[in-house]
Amino acid sequence: MKKAIRKVTYKMKSSVSQEESLMDLFVHHHQLYNWALRDRIETYRDSNYSLNFHEQCKINTLWRNNRKAHGIFNANAQSEQVTLKRVALAFDGFFRRLKKGDKKAGFPRFKPFQRFKGWGYKAHGDGWKLNLKEKKHGAVYLADVGIVKIRGKARNTGGKPKTAEIIRKNGEWFISVSMEYDTIERNCGTKAVGLDWGVSHYFSTIDQDGNFEQVENPRYLRNSKERLTSLQRDLALAKKGTRTQRKLKHQIAKLHQKIARQRLDFTHKETAKLVEVAALIATEKLTVKNMTRSAKGTVEKNGKMVKQKAGLNREILNTAPAMTLNLLRYKAEEASSEFVEVPTKQVKPSQTCPDCGAKKKKSLADRWHSCECGCEKPRDVASAQVNLNWALGIQAGNQPKKVA
């Protein structure tokens, strides 16, 4: 049986001396990342040869021995390999995109101090060790730092820590632990539910009996927009490099963190509620990249309604559709429910009548479905019913799909 991997993030409550040690490690890994990137670039420029991950690990081992001989600081060897692996993955992604002919292949860049996130550990017990209490919180041992108190709790119990990442975010330290579970049990419902994601409503659902529900969009970003706009205006007027500018940047980052936490917490709760009542969940397949494409156009041919499209893109991304479907997918798997993604281009849920199958184009402003056959429903609910019908194989004109 395939084991489940889940990430659990804990907040680290470090002392002043531990804070200094953590910062030393942060600086070390930041320099190591940029050194590895520079070494690859210079080697290729001078010798027309591309260094790989294993070669850079061997070079780093020689440097470790040299630093040790001169009494210079060395971090945990496995954690240094994780940093070198990240450089290797950045180049692998670049060459992969280049081979596909992507115009924006994205050559790996040097990381400035402010944009470097942190470092990682490969195996539990090598450079780090997690010690959790039965009820809540606990501590983690980090090599070169000591025992650091942590706060947080995993959603599931019985996990075995495998790998870890130390993250510095807005002046605070976090440890993200990958937990391995033999099995994760979640209650499974009995209903077949169709779902349609949206912006005006977070999502709309309808079951096989025709009972529907629309979950309101909390719009966390819009609710904090006034405060965010005020801070960004002050930041634009602040003199660069001053204490005021640093303070405003910190406040803006904290506000964005709060919005992200609110969004994630809301999404976890709503998706968990849905999985508890559903044995089958049918939703359309979303391509978020295409949905949020800019309307600016080109220099020769300018786009239309650019400002309006930018606002729509912001609202779409604020509802995190990709994250919502990902959470639904793995929670349905844990509950042994069936998760069906309806092919949007083939079925066209928003343009199809759930009762007769007639297709009619609607603008985004049309929020009510009205058909000549007499079907009258909110547009998103009608789309959810089309998804459900397709999954159950009862929609006229669509190929039936068997349900296990």
Secondary structure, 3 states (H helix, E strand, C coil): CCCEEEEEEEEEECCHHHHHHHHHHHHHHHHHHHHHHHHHHHHHHHHCCCCCHHHHHHHHHHHHHHHHHCCCCCCCHHHHHHHHHHHHHHHHHHHHHHHHCCCCCCCCCCCCHHHCCEEEECCCCCCEEEEECCCCCEEEEECCCEEEEEECCCCCCCCEEEEEEEEEECCEEEEEEEEEECCCCCCCCCEEEEEEECCCEEEEEEECCCCEEEEECCCHHHHCHHHHHHHHHHHHHCCCCCHHHHHHHHHHHHHHHHHHHHHHHHHHHHHHHHHHHEEEEEEECCCHHHHCCCCCECCCCECCCHHHHHHHHHHHHHCCHHHHHHHHHHHHHHCCCEEEEECHHHHCHHHECCCCCCECCCCCCCCEEECCCCCEEEHHHHHHHHHHHHHHCCCCCCCCCCCC
